[in-house]
Amino acid sequence: MKKNETERLAFLYVCTENDREILFGEREMEFQDFCRLDYLTGSLELDHFNLELWKEYASRFQKQIANNKQEIEQGIQQRERWIQDFLEGIRDDESRKLCKDTIWKCNYGIDG
């Protein structure tokens, strides 16, 4: 199995039903969804899956990305809310702790 497929499966295991519907094409990906999924997958160090998201969806949001680059970079509070919501949606404690530790290490360079 390729690295991006493994990472995709790992993310699908821990993400919300809403995100699964978006990623399976059952719901339309909105720009806010793209920003959130980009941030979450990057924070979880799912780099290959993150690249796949960019390849699949970024062209749809080219204009918003260009127009909102500064706003995206300054969205710290929004990003913290995404992380909190994501972690709260994980079904089991062990997966939640693993994801939390990875996010803390990636974003802050420290163990959570």
N, C-alpha and C positions, 0 to 999 in steps of 0.2 A: 504494500500500500504506500502511495506517495505521501510525503510529509504534509502537503496541503490538505489531502483527504483525511489524514489522521487528525490534524488540527481542526478541521471542519467538524468531524464527528465528536471530538472532545467539546467543542463549543456548543454544538447542538445538544449534547447531553446535559449541559448546565444552564443553557439559556431558557428564557421564558417561552411559553407557547406562542405568544405574539411574535417574538423574533423568529421562531421556527417557521411560522406562517409566512413571514416576509422572505426568509431565505429559501423556502420551497416555492416561492412565487404565488402563494395563495392570497397574499395581500401585496399591494403596491409599496415599493420602497420609497419613502419620502426622504427629503434632504436631511431632516433631523434624525431619522433612523440611520441613514448612512453615516452621519457624523458620530452618532452614539456607537454604532457597531465598529466603526473605524477605531474609535478611542478604546473601546473595551477589548477588542482583539489585539490591539497594540499593547495595552496594559497587561494583558495575559501572556504576552510574548508569543502570540500565535502569528508570527511574521509571514509565513507562507499563506495562511488563510487570509490574513489582512491584505496581502498583495492580490489574491484572487478577488476579494471584494472590490478593490480598486479597479482591477481589470474589467470586472463585470458591470460596475455601477458608476464609476467616476465620470464617464463621458456624459451620462444623463444630467449630472449636476455641475458641469464645467463652469457655467455662468455663476451659480451660487457659490462655488468654491472660490472663484476669482473675486467675487464681490464681498464675500464674507471671510476672507482669509484672516484679517486682523481680528474680527469678532470671534472666529473659531479659536484663535490663539489666546484670547482673553477670557474664554469661557470656563474658568477654573471652577466656579461654583456649580455650573451645570454639569461639568465632568464629575465632580464629587457626588452629585445627586445620581448620575448614571451609574457610578460604581456602587453606591449604596443600594439602589433599586435592583441592580443586577445581583449583588450578593444576597439580598433578601429573597430573590426569586429562585435561588439554587435549592434543590430539594433535599439534599443530604448534607449533614454537618461536615463530613470529611472533605467532600468536594468544595464546599463553601470555604473551609479553612485553607485548602490548597490554593484556591483562586485568590483569596484575600492575601495570603502570603506572597504569591507571585506578583500581584498588583502593587503591593507595598514595596517590594524589592525593585520592581521595574520603575515605579514612579518616584520613589524616595530613597532608594539605595539602602533600605533597612528592612529587617524582618518585621512582619506585621504582628 
